[in-house]
Every structure is written in structure tokens, then in C-alpha cells.
Amino acid sequence: MTGPKAFAAAILLSLLAAAAPAKAQSPLPEGIQIGLSTDNVSITAGFSGADLTIFGSLENPDPLIARQNRYDVIVVLEGPPRPVVVRRKDRVLGVWVNLDSETFENVPMSYSVATTRPLQDITEPNSYKQLSLGASNLYMQPADAGDSPATIQEFTAALRERKAATGLYSENVGGVQFLSQNLFRATVRLAPNVPVGTHKARAFLFRSGLFIKESSAQLEIRKSGFEQSIFRVAHDYSFLYGVFAISLAMLTGWLGRLVFRKD
């Protein structure tokens, strides 16, 4: 019985030895990483907008797929989420008044996208919806879920249009460029009215239209100088700031009355 057992053991070891090289030679999974040159950006009252450059790299890319330009990268800089109220004005007796409104929760205050190619050429629309990728695919959560779907859809479209009109939601086709098979550079736009707070940079890797992996990093945008002092006081001492603002307005009005009064 010893002979057959030894023979079976030898066969098993041979199979394991044959399988080991195959496992060692299996390709490593592809990935993506991004890095920011700084983790905070300071802006002043005269800030007129700027381009932010984000560098990244692909991990374990397939050289053949890279040479065929079948890798695509989408980079998003997403602003801090906050509640937003959208109002609809109608003319009543010749006067424009706010009649209806819709409140949305956790809306990204800014959303800048950079892509290697037009979005419709990278992957299917359903993939963008599943990833909530792109301004048109962001889920705007209504505060009152009981409103009619038609009303929510109308106000959602109005919110996206307003964000795009003010430059807070933007898209830069061709804003992601490969510097080599591994390295890429993305340029996203910071609008003049970019909100302060913690922004999230996200990079999405696609291979031949298939989503592979995502990577993210954080960026802090804050005011600097005198504007930062005012901003900090307004948030840390809101009551005193309100009293000061009202007092200053009353003083300014009183001085204006003295200067421009007619004797």
C-alpha cells in the first residue's frame, strides 16, 4: 500500500508545482491613483477662477491596451454637499413672486469634470447612472419625497441648469491627457464663486468601456487674508456678527442721511 500512496502523493505535488508558476504569472489587477500637489487652496475676494491640475497613474496597465488607447480616465472635483432651495417665480398681478419651491439635500455645491474623451464615447449611459458620475447623473435628493415625480424632475433640471450657468458645474472634454502609458494629467476648473470647504477629487478608470476602479483624494479650499477673518467670525460668532452687521447698516444709513440731507 505504501507504493500507491507514494505515487499518488508524487502526482499531487507535481500538479501543485505545475499550478504554482501559472498562478505567479497571472496578471495583477489594474488600478488607479491620483495625487494633489497641495491639500489646500487659499482664495481671496478678487479670485476670478483657476485651473487645478491633478496628476495620476495607472497601476499594472496592459501595455497592448495602453498602446491601443483603450484606457479612459474621468476625473471629478466635487464640492462640499449642502442643502439647496430652488424657487420658481411666476407673474402675479404684474409682479414676479416666488410661488413654488423645492429643497434638495446634500447637493454638491460644485462639480467639475475632466475626461479623456466625450462621455458618450467612453461607456454606456447606464454605467454613469450606476456610478452617479457626471452632472446629469447626480442624484438630487428631495427633502420632501412626497412631491410628485414630475415636480421633482422639473426642479432638478432647473437646479442643474442654474449650476451650469454660474460655472459651478462644468465639463472639460480632453482635460485628461496621458503623459505615458502609466501617467496622466487632469485639468479641472475652479469657478470664480467656488465654495469653500472640503472638496473631493475622484478618478475613475475604464478599460474598453468597462469600469475598473476608482481612487480619491481631498482638497481644502478656504479664504485667506481679511476675507478669512470675516468668514471665521461670521461662522464662529454668528449672533455677534449679526448684531454688528445690523448696527453697521444703521450707522451707515444715519451718516448717509446727515451727509445728503437737504437743509
Summary of the structure (lengths in Angstrom):
residues: 263
radius of gyration: 27.8
end to end distance: 126.0
largest distance: 126.0
contacts: 711
relative contact order: 0.19
helix: 35%
strand: 38%
